[in-house]
Amino acid sequence: MPLAAEMPLAAGKTRPILAPGRNVWRIERAARAAVLVDGANFFAAVRQAFLNARRSILIVGWDIHSRAPLAGATAPVDGLPVPLKEFLTALVDRRPELDVRLLLWDYPAFYATEREWFPSLVLDGDTPPQITMRLDDCLPFGASQHQKIVLVDNHLAFSGGFDMTVRRWDRPGHHLDDPDRVGPDGQPYAPFHDVQMMVEGNAARALGELAATRWRRATGQPLRLPAGDADVWPALVKPDFTDVDVGIARTEPRCNGQEEVREVEALFHDSFAAAERAIYVENQFVTAAEVAEHLAARLTRTPRLEALIVTPQSYHSWIESRTMRIGRARFRRLLAEAGVAARTRLVYPQVRCGDKCGDTMVHSKVTIIDDRLLRVGSANLNHRSMGTDTECDLVIEAHTPEQRAAVLSIRNRLIADHCGVDEATVAVATRNSLIAAAEVLTGGGHSLREIDDADALQGDIAAPIEKLSDPPRPITMENIVEETVGDAGMRLLPALARVGTLAAVVIALILAWRFTPLAEIADPDLVRERLAAFDDVSGGVVVIGAFVVAGLLGFPVTVLIAATAAAFGPWLGAAYGAAGALISAAAGYGVGTMLGRRTVAALLGKSLQKARRRILQQGVLAVAAVRMVPIAPFTVVNIACGVFGVQFLHFLAGTTLGLAPGIVALAALGDRLYALVAEPTPARIATVAALLAAWLGLCAGLQRLLTRDGTP
C-alpha cells in the first residue's frame, strides 16, 4: 500500500497525514488539549481533575500502584492524602455517588519484583465499594495491555506514556538530588521524564469508548459511562490548543476473533514520509527495523531533513540491556548503511551537579514532524508496539498558524527540559538546524549527549531472547517450536505445551513460596500452630492431606516435616511426616507420568538420553541422592521422576531412603541438630561419616535387590 503522504495530489496542496481506517481509528474534536511534561505536572493535573469529578473516574493502565503519588511540585493543600489508594478512598467518602473503576494489566510473574503484590487485594478488597479494580488478561500470550488512559466524567481524558504508578514522579528540573524523588520504600531513583496529553470533549469520549471496550473484554460486563458534559478541566493547566481535531491511533493484536489493528505503525510510516525539515522523537525503545527503513528512505529523498531522537542512555535490566540496546544499535546501523547518519542523532539527557553525573530516564513516546504534526502516546518505537501490545497514541495535525505555532512551542519546551534552558533560547537555536542546536544547548548542568552503542552488536548470544522480548506479533507456541525444533517439534506441540506449562507453574509456585508474601504462610511456627489444633487421630489425616496438597503446590516440604514433629512429638510426628511425604511424592510422580514419557524422551538429545539411561539404571541411588542432597525442590523431583520413567518401586524406595535421615533428624534431634553443626567435634564428625557410609551401603544393596539384571 502506498504511503498516504506519497499519493498524487494537485499542485499547491498538502495531503493530510491522518487517514481514518489506515493510520488512525477516528478523528474527534477536542474543545481543549494540553501537553503535560514530567510527573509533577501530570500528577497535579490528575489530582485536580479527580477533585472536580462528579460521576466517574476510569483508569486503564499497564501498571497501577496504590501508592502512586498524586502531587505536584509542591505539597497539596486540599486536605486529602497523596497516595492514590488513600486519596480515592477519602474522595469517595466525601462524594459517595462517585464511581471509580481501575483496570490493570494482569502482568506475568516476570514483573513481580517491579510491581505491587496482590493488587486486587490492595485496590479492590481493601477499598470502599465505590472503588472497583479488575485485571485485564484478555490478550494473547506474550502481549501486554500497554494503553494508559485516565477518564474523568467521560469528558476529560489523559493519555500518553504515564502510568498511575510509583517511580514516575519528577520535577521538570530533574535534579540529581531531589529529596522528594523517592519510591514507596524510601529509596531515591534517577531523574524521570515522561509526557501525557490531556483532551476534553468528543476526543475524551472516544477514549472513553476505547477504555469501556477494554473493560468489557476483560470483565465480560458492559460499562456505562456518563453523558460527559461537566467541566472538570484542572484550572492549573493552560491549554495548548482549543477546538482542535485529535486523531487516535491504536495497536491491537489479533485475539479472540478480533482482527489485528496496526494504526500506530502506519502512522509512523506516513508521518515520516511527510517530513520536510525536522523530525523530533522521544522514545524509550528504538528498535523497529521497518520504521528505521522508512525513516532512512525519507531522509535519502529529502536532503535538508534532520532527525533528532531522544532515548535513555542505558537500560537497567539484563534483558533490556541485551535486547533493546541491540535493537537500537541495529536501528542506527540501518540509518548509517543508508548514508544518512550525518543527519540523524540518537541522544540522551545528561545531568551534572558538581562532581556528580547522571542521566534522565526517558519514558515518553513523542513524535513531532516539522510544525505540522504532534503525537503523544503509549507506543514505543519497537517491534512489539507495532503489533503485539495494545497501544493508544493521540495525534494533532496542525492546520492553522496558531496550531503550527503550538506544535513548535511544545517541541521547544521538550528540548528546553532536556538542555536546562528556556523555550525562547531553543526557538532561536533551532531555526537552522535541530541537530546543531542539540549539540550546543546546555544550562544548569543539563545537556543532550550522543548515544554510544558501539559494542552492542558484538556477538549474538541475546538473539533468541530478543525475538521473545520484542516480537512484531504475539508469541505463539507454534511459532516458537517451529523456529527452535523444526517439523519434528511441531508434531510434539501438544505434549511440549503440557510440559512447558507445568514447568512454568511449578517454578512460579516454588519462587512464590520463597520471595512473595506467601513466605509468611510458610513460617514453621505458623504451620505448627495450625497442626497442633488437631488431635492425634484426626491430625494424621490432616497432615497427609496437607502434604499431598503442599507437594503439588510447591510448598517447602521441610517446613511441614519440622512443623509436624513439633506439633505431634518426635515419634508420632516422624511417622506422620514420613507417610505424608511418601504419599505426596507418589502424587507428584503420577502427575509426571501423565505428561508422556515417550514425548519427553523424543525431545531429549543423544547426550541427555545417555544421562537418562544412567539415572534409570541407578534408580534407587539416584532418587535417594537428590533427596539427601536437595539439588532440586521436592515437587520438581517428584514430577521429574515420573516424566523420565523411573520405576515406581525404585522411586518410592529412593525417596524413603533419601528423606529418612532428614525426617529422623528433624523429629528426634530438634534444636540439638543445630548444636551438632555449630560444634563439629572429631567424634561427631566420625559418627556422621559412619552413618553416611551405612546409608550409602543400604542404598546400594537395595538397588541390587530391586535391579537383578542391572537394568531398570
C-alpha positions as CSV (number, residue, x, y, z in Angstrom):
1,M,0.0,0.0,0.0
2,P,1.5,3.4,-0.9
3,L,2.1,5.9,1.9
4,A,-0.7,8.4,2.4
5,A,1.7,11.3,2.1
6,E,3.1,10.0,-1.2
7,M,-0.2,9.7,-3.1
8,P,-0.7,12.1,-6.0
9,L,-2.2,15.5,-5.2
10,A,-3.0,18.6,-7.0
11,A,-0.1,21.2,-7.1
12,G,-0.1,23.7,-4.2
13,K,-2.0,21.5,-1.8
14,T,-0.7,19.4,1.1
15,R,-2.3,16.0,1.5
16,P,-3.5,15.4,5.1
17,I,-1.4,12.9,7.0
18,L,-4.2,11.5,9.2
19,A,-6.4,8.9,7.4
20,P,-9.1,7.2,9.4
21,G,-9.2,3.5,8.8
22,R,-5.5,3.5,7.9
23,N,-3.3,5.3,10.4
24,V,-5.9,6.5,12.9
25,W,-9.1,4.9,14.3
26,R,-11.0,8.2,14.5
27,I,-10.6,11.9,14.4
28,E,-12.6,13.7,17.1
29,R,-12.8,17.4,18.2
30,A,-11.3,18.4,21.5
31,A,-12.6,21.6,23.0
32,R,-9.2,22.0,24.8
33,A,-6.0,20.0,24.6
34,A,-2.7,20.3,26.6
35,V,0.6,18.5,26.8
36,L,1.8,17.7,30.3
37,V,5.6,17.4,30.6
38,D,7.0,15.4,33.6
39,G,5.4,13.8,36.6
40,A,4.8,16.8,38.9
41,N,2.7,18.4,36.2
42,F,0.8,15.2,35.3
43,F,0.0,14.0,38.8
44,A,-1.0,17.5,39.9
45,A,-3.4,17.8,36.9
46,V,-4.9,14.4,37.6
47,R,-5.4,15.2,41.2
48,Q,-7.3,18.4,40.5
49,A,-9.4,16.6,37.8
50,F,-10.3,13.9,40.3
51,L,-11.3,16.6,42.8
52,N,-13.6,18.1,40.1
53,A,-15.1,14.7,39.2
54,R,-18.8,14.3,39.9
55,R,-19.8,11.0,38.5
56,S,-17.0,8.7,37.4
57,I,-13.3,8.0,37.2
58,L,-11.9,5.3,35.0
59,I,-8.2,4.3,34.9
60,V,-6.8,1.8,32.4
61,G,-3.1,1.0,32.7
62,W,-0.1,-1.2,32.2
63,D,0.7,-0.6,35.8
64,I,-1.4,0.9,38.7
65,H,0.1,1.2,42.2
66,S,-1.9,2.0,45.3
67,R,0.9,4.4,46.4
68,A,1.2,6.4,43.2
69,P,1.8,10.0,44.4
70,L,-0.9,12.4,43.4
71,A,1.1,15.6,44.0
72,G,2.6,18.4,42.0
73,A,5.9,20.2,42.6
74,T,4.6,21.4,46.0
75,A,2.5,19.6,48.6
76,P,-1.3,19.6,48.1
77,V,-3.4,22.0,50.2
78,D,-6.8,20.3,49.6
79,G,-6.6,18.2,52.8
80,L,-6.7,14.8,51.1
81,P,-3.9,12.2,51.2
82,V,-1.2,12.0,48.5
83,P,-1.1,8.2,47.7
84,L,-3.6,7.1,45.1
85,K,-5.5,4.5,47.2
86,E,-5.8,6.7,50.2
87,F,-6.8,9.7,48.0
88,L,-9.5,7.8,46.2
89,T,-10.8,6.3,49.5
90,A,-11.1,9.8,51.0
91,L,-12.6,11.2,47.8
92,V,-15.5,8.7,47.6
93,D,-16.1,9.2,51.3
94,R,-16.5,12.8,50.6
95,R,-18.5,12.1,47.4
96,P,-20.3,8.8,47.8
97,E,-22.0,8.9,44.4
98,L,-18.6,8.8,42.6
99,D,-17.9,5.5,40.7
100,V,-14.2,4.7,40.4
101,R,-13.0,1.8,38.1
102,L,-9.4,0.6,37.7
103,L,-8.4,-1.8,35.0
104,L,-4.8,-3.2,35.4
105,W,-3.0,-5.5,33.0
106,D,-2.7,-8.9,34.6
107,Y,1.0,-9.0,34.3
108,P,3.1,-12.2,34.4
109,A,5.2,-13.3,37.4
110,F,8.3,-12.0,35.5
111,Y,7.3,-8.4,36.6
112,A,6.5,-9.3,40.2
113,T,9.7,-7.7,41.6
114,E,8.8,-4.4,39.9
115,R,5.1,-4.3,40.8
116,E,2.8,-4.2,43.8
117,W,1.9,-7.7,45.1
118,F,-1.7,-8.8,45.1
119,P,-3.1,-5.5,43.6
120,S,-6.6,-7.0,43.7
121,L,-6.5,-7.3,47.4
122,V,-5.0,-3.8,47.9
123,L,-7.1,-1.8,45.4
124,D,-10.3,-3.8,45.4
125,G,-10.6,-5.9,48.6
126,D,-9.4,-3.1,50.9
127,T,-11.2,-0.1,49.5
128,P,-14.8,1.2,49.7
129,P,-17.5,-0.4,47.4
130,Q,-17.4,2.6,45.1
131,I,-13.9,1.6,44.0
132,T,-13.7,-1.4,41.7
133,M,-10.4,-2.9,40.4
134,R,-10.2,-5.7,37.8
135,L,-7.3,-7.4,36.0
136,D,-7.1,-7.4,32.2
137,D,-5.9,-10.8,30.9
138,C,-7.8,-10.7,27.6
139,L,-4.6,-10.8,25.5
140,P,-2.7,-13.4,23.5
141,F,0.4,-14.9,25.1
142,G,3.4,-12.6,25.2
143,A,1.3,-9.4,24.7
144,S,0.7,-6.7,27.3
145,Q,-2.1,-4.1,27.8
146,H,0.0,-1.0,27.3
147,Q,-2.6,1.6,26.8
148,K,-2.6,4.3,29.5
149,I,-5.9,6.2,29.8
150,V,-7.4,8.2,32.7
151,L,-11.0,9.3,32.1
152,V,-12.9,11.8,34.3
153,D,-16.7,12.1,34.0
154,N,-16.3,10.9,30.4
155,H,-15.4,14.5,29.4
156,L,-11.7,14.8,30.2
157,A,-9.1,12.2,29.3
158,F,-5.4,11.8,29.8
159,S,-3.4,9.5,27.5
160,G,0.3,9.0,26.8
161,G,3.3,7.5,28.5
162,F,2.4,7.9,32.1
163,D,1.1,5.0,34.3
164,M,-0.6,5.7,37.6
165,T,2.2,4.1,39.4
166,V,5.3,4.8,41.5
167,R,8.8,6.0,40.5
168,R,7.3,8.2,37.7
169,W,7.1,11.5,39.6
170,D,9.7,14.1,39.0
171,R,10.0,17.9,38.8
172,P,10.9,19.4,35.4
173,G,14.3,20.4,36.7
174,H,15.4,16.7,37.0
175,H,17.9,17.5,39.8
176,L,20.1,14.6,40.7
177,D,19.5,15.0,44.4
178,D,15.8,15.9,44.5
179,P,14.8,14.8,48.1
180,D,11.2,14.2,47.0
181,R,12.0,11.8,44.2
182,V,11.8,8.5,46.2
183,G,9.9,5.3,45.9
184,P,7.5,3.7,48.4
185,D,10.5,2.1,50.1
186,G,12.1,5.5,50.7
187,Q,14.9,4.8,48.2
188,P,15.7,7.5,45.7
189,Y,15.5,6.8,42.0
190,A,17.0,8.5,38.9
191,P,15.5,11.6,37.2
192,F,12.5,10.6,35.2
193,H,10.9,12.2,32.1
194,D,7.5,11.4,30.6
195,V,4.8,13.2,28.6
196,Q,1.0,12.9,28.6
197,M,-1.7,14.6,26.6
198,M,-5.0,15.9,28.1
199,V,-8.1,16.3,25.9
200,E,-11.6,17.5,26.5
201,G,-14.9,16.9,24.8
202,N,-15.6,14.4,22.0
203,A,-11.9,13.3,21.8
204,A,-12.2,12.3,25.5
205,R,-15.5,10.5,24.9
206,A,-13.8,8.5,22.1
207,L,-11.1,7.4,24.5
208,G,-13.9,6.5,26.9
209,E,-15.3,4.1,24.3
210,L,-11.9,2.6,23.9
211,A,-11.5,2.1,27.7
212,A,-15.0,0.8,28.1
213,T,-14.3,-1.8,25.4
214,R,-11.2,-2.9,27.3
215,W,-13.3,-3.2,30.4
216,R,-16.0,-5.3,28.7
217,R,-13.5,-7.7,27.2
218,A,-11.6,-8.1,30.4
219,T,-14.6,-8.5,32.8
220,G,-17.4,-9.6,30.5
221,Q,-19.5,-6.8,31.8
222,P,-20.6,-3.6,29.9
223,L,-19.6,-0.3,31.4
224,R,-22.0,2.6,31.1
225,L,-20.3,6.0,31.1
226,P,-22.0,9.3,31.9
227,A,-23.0,11.7,29.1
228,G,-19.8,13.7,29.6
229,D,-20.7,17.4,29.7
230,A,-19.3,18.5,33.1
231,D,-16.4,20.9,33.2
232,V,-13.7,19.1,35.1
233,W,-10.6,20.7,33.4
234,P,-8.0,21.5,36.1
235,A,-7.6,25.2,36.5
236,L,-3.8,24.9,36.9
237,V,-3.4,23.7,33.3
238,K,-3.3,26.2,30.4
239,P,-4.5,24.6,27.2
240,D,-2.1,24.4,24.2
241,F,-4.9,24.0,21.7
242,T,-8.6,25.0,21.6
243,D,-11.2,23.5,19.2
244,V,-8.7,21.1,17.6
245,D,-9.1,17.8,15.8
246,V,-7.4,14.9,17.6
247,G,-6.6,11.5,15.9
248,I,-6.5,8.3,17.9
249,A,-4.1,5.6,16.7
250,R,-4.1,2.1,18.1
251,T,-2.3,-1.2,18.1
252,E,-4.5,-4.2,18.8
253,P,-3.2,-7.8,18.4
254,R,-5.3,-10.5,16.9
255,C,-7.1,-12.1,19.8
256,N,-10.5,-13.9,20.4
257,G,-11.8,-13.3,17.0
258,Q,-10.8,-9.6,17.0
259,E,-8.8,-8.5,13.9
260,E,-5.3,-7.1,14.2
261,V,-5.0,-3.3,14.2
262,R,-1.7,-1.6,13.2
263,E,-2.6,2.1,13.0
264,V,0.4,3.0,15.2
265,E,2.8,1.5,12.7
266,A,1.1,3.0,9.7
267,L,1.2,6.5,11.4
268,F,4.9,6.3,11.9
269,H,5.4,5.4,8.2
270,D,3.0,8.1,6.9
271,S,4.2,10.9,9.2
272,F,7.9,10.3,8.4
273,A,7.0,10.3,4.7
274,A,5.5,13.8,5.1
275,A,8.5,15.3,6.9
276,E,10.4,18.1,5.2
277,R,12.7,19.8,7.7
278,A,12.8,18.2,11.1
279,I,11.7,15.0,12.9
280,Y,11.8,15.1,16.7
281,V,11.3,11.9,18.6
282,E,11.3,11.0,22.3
283,N,11.0,7.2,22.9
284,Q,12.1,4.7,25.5
285,F,12.8,1.9,23.0
286,V,14.0,2.4,19.4
287,T,14.3,-1.0,17.7
288,A,11.7,-1.2,14.9
289,A,13.7,-2.1,11.8
290,E,10.9,-1.4,9.3
291,V,10.4,2.1,10.8
292,A,14.1,2.7,10.5
293,E,14.0,1.8,6.8
294,H,11.1,4.2,6.2
295,L,13.0,6.9,8.1
296,A,16.1,6.3,6.1
297,A,14.2,6.3,2.8
298,R,12.6,9.7,3.6
299,L,16.0,11.2,4.7
300,T,17.5,10.0,1.5
301,R,14.8,11.6,-0.7
302,T,14.8,14.9,1.4
303,P,18.4,16.3,1.7
304,R,17.5,19.1,4.1
305,L,15.6,16.8,6.5
306,E,17.1,16.1,10.0
307,A,16.1,13.6,12.7
308,L,16.8,14.0,16.4
309,I,15.8,11.0,18.6
310,V,16.0,11.3,22.4
311,T,16.1,8.0,24.3
312,P,17.6,6.6,27.5
313,Q,21.3,6.3,27.8
314,S,21.1,2.7,29.1
315,Y,18.7,0.1,30.2
316,H,18.8,-1.3,33.7
317,S,17.5,-4.8,33.4
318,W,19.6,-7.6,31.9
319,I,17.0,-8.4,29.2
320,E,16.5,-4.8,28.1
321,S,20.3,-4.1,28.0
322,R,20.9,-7.1,25.8
323,T,17.8,-6.9,23.6
324,M,16.5,-3.4,23.3
325,R,20.0,-2.0,23.2
326,I,21.0,-4.4,20.4
327,G,17.9,-3.4,18.5
328,R,18.7,0.3,19.0
329,A,22.2,-0.3,17.6
330,R,20.7,-2.1,14.7
331,F,18.3,0.8,14.1
332,R,21.3,3.2,13.9
333,R,23.2,0.8,11.6
334,L,20.3,0.8,9.2
335,L,20.5,4.6,9.0
336,A,24.2,4.6,8.6
337,E,24.1,2.0,5.8
338,A,21.6,4.3,4.0
339,G,24.1,7.1,4.2
340,V,22.0,9.4,6.3
341,A,23.9,9.1,9.7
342,A,25.1,12.6,9.5
343,R,21.6,14.0,9.5
344,T,20.4,11.8,12.4
345,R,21.3,11.8,16.1
346,L,20.3,9.4,18.9
347,V,20.9,11.3,22.2
348,Y,20.2,11.0,25.9
349,P,19.6,13.7,28.5
350,Q,22.7,14.1,30.8
351,V,22.6,15.8,34.2
352,R,25.6,17.1,36.0
353,C,25.8,18.6,39.5
354,G,29.3,19.3,40.7
355,D,31.3,16.1,40.5
356,K,28.2,14.0,40.1
357,C,27.0,12.9,36.7
358,G,23.8,11.1,35.8
359,D,21.2,10.8,33.2
360,T,17.4,11.2,32.9
361,M,15.3,8.1,32.2
362,V,13.3,8.8,29.1
363,H,9.9,7.1,29.2
364,S,8.0,9.4,26.9
365,K,6.6,8.5,23.5
366,V,6.5,11.7,21.4
367,T,6.9,12.4,17.7
368,I,6.9,15.9,16.2
369,I,7.1,16.4,12.4
370,D,8.2,19.9,11.4
371,D,5.5,22.3,12.7
372,R,2.8,20.1,11.3
373,L,2.2,17.1,13.5
374,L,2.3,16.4,17.2
375,R,2.0,12.8,18.5
376,V,1.9,11.8,22.2
377,G,1.1,8.2,23.2
378,S,2.0,4.9,24.8
379,A,3.6,3.3,21.8
380,N,7.3,2.7,21.8
381,L,9.3,2.7,18.6
382,N,9.9,-1.0,18.9
383,H,8.5,-4.1,17.2
384,R,6.1,-5.1,19.9
385,S,4.3,-1.8,19.9
386,M,3.6,-2.2,16.2
387,G,1.6,-5.5,16.5
388,T,1.9,-7.3,19.9
389,D,0.9,-4.9,22.7
390,T,-2.2,-2.8,22.9
391,E,-1.3,0.9,22.3
392,C,-3.0,4.2,22.1
393,D,-1.5,7.4,20.6
394,L,-3.1,10.8,20.3
395,V,-2.1,13.0,17.3
396,I,-2.8,16.5,16.3
397,E,-2.2,17.6,12.7
398,A,-1.8,21.4,12.6
399,H,-3.9,23.3,10.0
400,T,-3.8,26.9,11.2
401,P,-0.9,29.3,12.1
402,E,-1.9,29.1,15.7
403,Q,-1.8,25.3,15.8
404,R,1.6,25.2,14.0
405,A,3.0,27.6,16.5
406,A,1.7,25.5,19.3
407,V,3.4,22.4,17.9
408,L,6.7,24.1,17.6
409,S,6.3,25.6,21.1
410,I,5.8,22.1,22.6
411,R,8.9,20.8,20.7
412,N,11.0,23.6,22.0
413,R,9.6,23.1,25.5
414,L,10.7,19.5,25.5
415,I,14.2,20.3,24.2
416,A,14.5,23.1,26.9
417,D,13.5,20.5,29.5
418,H,16.5,18.3,28.5
419,C,19.0,21.1,28.0
420,G,18.3,23.3,31.0
421,V,17.5,26.4,29.0
422,D,14.3,28.4,28.3
423,E,11.9,27.8,25.4
424,A,12.9,31.1,23.7
425,T,16.5,30.1,23.6
426,V,15.6,26.8,22.0
427,A,13.4,28.6,19.4
428,V,16.4,30.7,18.3
429,A,18.9,27.9,18.3
430,T,16.7,25.5,16.2
431,R,15.9,27.9,13.3
432,N,18.7,26.5,11.1
433,S,19.4,23.0,12.5
434,L,17.8,20.8,15.1
435,I,20.9,18.7,15.5
436,A,23.3,21.6,15.8
437,A,21.1,23.2,18.5
438,A,21.0,19.9,20.4
439,E,24.8,19.7,20.3
440,V,25.4,23.2,21.8
441,L,22.4,23.9,24.1
442,T,23.2,23.5,27.8
443,G,22.4,25.1,31.1
444,G,22.3,24.2,34.8
445,G,24.3,21.0,34.2
446,H,21.8,19.7,31.6
447,S,22.6,18.7,28.0
448,L,21.9,16.2,25.3
449,R,24.7,13.7,24.6
450,E,25.1,11.2,21.8
451,I,24.3,7.5,22.5
452,D,27.2,5.1,22.2
453,D,26.0,1.6,21.3
454,A,29.3,0.6,19.5
455,D,29.7,-2.6,21.5
456,A,26.0,-3.7,21.4
457,L,26.2,-5.8,18.3
458,Q,29.2,-7.8,19.2
459,G,28.1,-11.4,19.4
460,D,24.6,-12.8,19.1
461,I,24.0,-14.5,22.4
462,A,20.9,-12.5,23.0
463,A,19.3,-13.1,19.6
464,P,16.8,-15.7,20.8
465,I,15.9,-13.6,23.8
466,E,15.4,-10.6,21.5
467,K,12.8,-12.5,19.5
468,L,10.8,-13.2,22.6
469,S,11.1,-9.8,24.3
470,D,10.5,-7.6,21.2
471,P,8.3,-9.7,18.8
472,P,6.4,-8.0,16.0
473,R,3.3,-10.1,16.7
474,P,2.1,-12.1,19.7
475,I,4.2,-15.1,20.6
476,T,2.5,-18.4,19.8
477,M,3.8,-21.9,20.9
478,E,3.5,-23.0,17.3
479,N,6.0,-20.3,16.2
480,I,8.4,-21.0,19.0
481,V,8.5,-24.7,18.3
482,E,8.8,-24.2,14.5
483,E,11.8,-21.9,14.9
484,T,13.6,-23.9,17.5
485,V,12.9,-27.6,16.8
486,G,11.5,-27.7,13.2
487,D,8.9,-30.1,11.9
488,A,9.6,-32.8,14.4
489,G,8.9,-30.3,17.2
490,M,5.6,-29.3,15.5
491,R,4.4,-32.9,15.8
492,L,5.2,-32.8,19.5
493,L,3.5,-29.5,20.1
494,P,0.6,-30.6,22.4
495,A,2.8,-32.6,24.7
496,L,5.5,-29.9,24.7
497,A,2.9,-27.4,25.7
498,R,1.8,-29.5,28.6
499,V,5.4,-29.9,29.8
500,G,6.2,-26.2,29.4
501,T,3.1,-25.1,31.1
502,L,3.5,-27.4,34.0
503,A,7.2,-26.5,34.4
504,A,6.3,-22.8,34.4
505,V,3.6,-23.3,37.0
506,V,5.8,-25.4,39.3
507,I,8.7,-22.9,39.1
508,A,6.4,-19.9,39.7
509,L,4.9,-21.7,42.8
510,I,8.3,-22.5,44.3
511,L,9.5,-18.9,43.8
512,A,6.3,-17.6,45.2
513,W,6.6,-19.5,48.5
514,R,10.1,-18.0,48.9
515,F,10.1,-14.5,47.5
516,T,6.5,-13.2,47.9
517,P,4.2,-12.5,50.9
518,L,3.3,-16.2,50.7
519,A,6.6,-16.8,52.6
520,E,4.8,-15.6,55.7
521,I,2.4,-18.6,55.4
522,A,5.3,-21.0,55.1
523,D,6.6,-19.9,58.5
524,P,7.2,-23.2,60.6
525,D,5.7,-21.7,63.8
526,L,2.5,-20.7,62.0
527,V,2.2,-24.2,60.4
528,R,2.9,-25.9,63.8
529,E,0.1,-23.8,65.4
530,R,-2.4,-24.8,62.8
531,L,-1.5,-28.5,63.0
532,A,-1.5,-28.5,66.8
533,A,-5.2,-27.7,66.8
534,F,-6.0,-31.3,65.8
535,D,-5.8,-34.4,68.0
536,D,-3.5,-37.3,67.2
537,V,-6.0,-39.3,65.1
538,S,-7.6,-36.5,63.1
539,G,-4.2,-34.9,62.9
540,G,-2.8,-37.8,60.9
541,V,-5.4,-37.5,58.2
542,V,-5.0,-33.7,58.1
543,V,-1.2,-34.0,57.9
544,I,-1.3,-36.5,55.0
545,G,-3.8,-34.3,53.1
546,A,-1.7,-31.2,53.8
547,F,1.5,-33.0,52.4
548,V,-0.3,-34.0,49.2
549,V,-1.7,-30.6,48.5
550,A,1.5,-28.8,49.6
551,G,3.6,-31.1,47.4
552,L,1.6,-30.2,44.3
553,L,1.7,-26.5,45.1
554,G,5.5,-26.4,45.7
555,F,5.2,-25.7,49.4
556,P,8.6,-26.3,51.3
557,V,8.3,-30.0,52.5
558,T,10.9,-29.5,55.2
559,V,8.7,-26.9,56.8
560,L,5.9,-29.4,57.0
561,I,8.1,-32.1,58.4
562,A,9.5,-29.9,61.1
563,A,6.1,-28.5,62.0
564,T,4.6,-32.0,62.2
565,A,7.3,-33.2,64.5
566,A,6.9,-30.1,66.7
567,A,3.0,-30.5,66.8
568,F,2.8,-34.3,67.5
569,G,6.0,-35.1,69.2
570,P,9.2,-36.8,67.8
571,W,8.0,-40.3,67.0
572,L,4.3,-39.8,66.0
573,G,5.4,-36.7,64.2
574,A,8.1,-38.7,62.3
575,A,5.5,-41.3,61.3
576,Y,3.0,-38.7,60.1
577,G,5.7,-36.8,58.3
578,A,7.1,-39.9,56.6
579,A,3.7,-41.1,55.5
580,G,2.7,-37.7,54.2
581,A,5.9,-37.1,52.4
582,L,5.7,-40.5,50.6
583,I,2.1,-40.1,49.6
584,S,2.8,-36.6,48.4
585,A,5.8,-37.8,46.4
586,A,3.6,-40.5,44.8
587,A,1.0,-37.9,43.7
588,G,3.7,-35.8,42.1
589,Y,5.2,-38.8,40.4
590,G,1.7,-39.6,39.0
591,V,1.5,-36.0,37.5
592,G,4.8,-36.6,35.8
593,T,3.8,-39.9,34.2
594,M,0.7,-38.2,32.7
595,L,2.9,-35.9,30.6
596,G,4.0,-38.9,28.5
597,R,7.5,-40.4,28.7
598,R,7.8,-41.0,25.0
599,T,7.3,-37.4,24.2
600,V,9.8,-36.2,26.7
601,A,12.3,-38.8,25.5
602,A,11.9,-37.7,21.9
603,L,12.7,-34.1,22.9
604,L,16.0,-35.0,24.6
605,G,19.3,-35.0,22.7
606,K,21.5,-38.1,22.5
607,S,23.8,-36.9,25.3
608,L,20.8,-36.4,27.6
609,Q,19.3,-39.7,26.6
610,K,22.5,-41.4,27.8
611,A,22.3,-39.5,31.1
612,R,18.7,-40.5,31.5
613,R,19.6,-44.2,31.0
614,R,22.3,-43.9,33.7
615,I,19.7,-42.4,36.1
616,L,17.3,-45.2,35.3
617,Q,19.9,-47.9,35.9
618,Q,20.7,-46.4,39.3
619,G,17.1,-45.5,40.2
620,V,17.2,-46.0,43.9
621,L,20.7,-44.4,44.3
622,A,19.8,-41.5,42.0
623,V,16.5,-40.7,43.7
624,A,18.0,-41.1,47.2
625,A,20.9,-38.9,46.3
626,V,18.7,-36.0,45.1
627,R,16.6,-36.4,48.2
628,M,19.6,-36.4,50.5
629,V,21.4,-33.6,48.7
630,P,18.5,-31.3,47.6
631,I,19.7,-30.1,44.2
632,A,16.1,-29.6,43.2
633,P,12.9,-28.9,45.1
634,F,10.7,-31.7,46.4
635,T,7.9,-31.0,43.9
636,V,10.3,-30.9,40.9
637,V,11.9,-34.2,41.8
638,N,8.6,-35.9,42.1
639,I,7.3,-34.8,38.7
640,A,10.7,-35.3,37.0
641,C,10.9,-38.9,38.2
642,G,7.5,-39.6,36.7
643,V,8.4,-37.8,33.5
644,F,11.7,-39.6,33.0
645,G,10.2,-43.1,33.7
646,V,12.0,-44.0,36.9
647,Q,10.3,-47.3,38.1
648,F,7.8,-46.5,40.8
649,L,9.2,-49.1,43.2
650,H,12.7,-47.6,42.7
651,F,11.3,-44.1,43.2
652,L,9.5,-45.0,46.4
653,A,12.5,-46.8,47.8
654,G,14.9,-43.9,46.9
655,T,12.5,-41.4,48.3
656,T,12.2,-43.3,51.6
657,L,16.0,-43.6,52.0
658,G,16.7,-40.1,50.9
659,L,14.1,-38.4,53.2
660,A,14.7,-40.8,56.2
661,P,17.8,-39.0,57.6
662,G,16.2,-35.6,57.4
663,I,12.9,-36.8,58.9
664,V,14.7,-38.6,61.8
665,A,16.9,-35.6,62.4
666,L,14.1,-33.1,62.4
667,A,11.8,-35.2,64.5
668,A,14.3,-36.6,67.0
669,L,17.1,-34.1,67.3
670,G,15.3,-30.9,67.0
671,D,17.4,-28.0,68.2
672,R,20.2,-30.3,69.1
673,L,20.9,-30.8,65.4
674,Y,21.9,-27.1,65.1
675,A,24.3,-27.6,68.1
676,L,25.9,-30.5,66.3
677,V,26.5,-28.4,63.3
678,A,27.7,-25.4,65.4
679,E,30.3,-27.6,67.2
680,P,31.7,-30.2,64.8
681,T,34.0,-32.2,67.2
682,P,36.1,-35.1,65.7
683,A,33.8,-37.6,67.4
684,R,30.7,-36.1,66.0
685,I,32.3,-35.9,62.5
686,A,33.2,-39.6,62.7
687,T,29.7,-40.5,63.8
688,V,28.2,-38.6,60.9
689,A,30.7,-40.2,58.4
690,A,29.9,-43.7,59.6
691,L,26.1,-43.1,59.4
692,L,26.6,-41.7,55.9
693,A,28.6,-44.8,54.8
694,A,26.0,-47.1,56.2
695,W,23.3,-45.1,54.4
696,L,25.1,-45.4,51.1
697,G,25.6,-49.1,51.6
698,L,21.9,-49.6,52.3
699,C,21.0,-47.7,49.1
700,A,23.4,-49.8,47.0
701,G,22.2,-53.1,48.5
702,L,18.6,-52.2,47.9
703,Q,19.4,-51.1,44.3
704,R,20.9,-54.6,43.6
705,L,17.9,-56.3,45.1
706,L,15.5,-54.3,43.0
707,T,17.5,-54.5,39.8
708,R,18.6,-58.1,39.4
709,D,19.7,-57.9,35.8
710,G,21.3,-54.4,36.0
711,T,18.6,-52.7,34.0
712,P,15.6,-50.7,35.3
